[in-house]
Amino acid sequence: MKPLYLIKAAFLLLLLSISVACQQQESQEETATVAAPENDASETTAAVNEKRPAPTFFFIPKELSNKRVWICEDGVSDIFHLKHDCPILVQCKGKGNFRNLLLPKAIEEYGRYNCPECSKELDHIFDENAVRALGQ
């Protein structure tokens, strides 16, 4: 019974040491990364820097209900992207995690707005005054 206990304890100790080593390596990488130089003042960068409250109104048409979008989970960003290579989304590299999820979930659960650069055509989702056909 004791040899089995020692093997389990050694295995748990090995797992713990590996996880601590991985965490230390990640924190070293974060401190080693250098912030990319910012472009000249642009509205799109300003939109990323100030997190807005979640949208209070949105309407997602049926044809967009299965649309997948990209978000950056960095605690600051409040927009979703249609293109995975959007310049604003690329700025997230090294600062947060990328997620690919359905458009309704991005808005409902993550409180995201459309990116002014790669998804400007989706402005109508947040327009309360837009005329929409009934039954959609």
HELIX and SHEET records of a PDB file:
HELIX    1   1 LYS A    2  ALA A   32  1                                  31    
HELIX    2   2 GLU A   43  ASN A   49  1                                   7    
HELIX    3   3 LYS A   62  LEU A   64  5                                   3    
HELIX    4   4 PRO A   87  VAL A   90  1                                   4    
HELIX    5   5 LEU A  103  GLU A  108  1                                   6    
HELIX    6   6 LYS A  120  PHE A  126  5                                   7    
SHEET    1   A 4 ASN A  97  LEU A 102  0                                        
SHEET    2   A 4 ARG A  68  GLU A  73 -1                                        
SHEET    3   A 4 ILE A  79  HIS A  81 -1                                        
SHEET    4   A 4 TYR A 113  ASN A 114  1                                        
END                                                                             
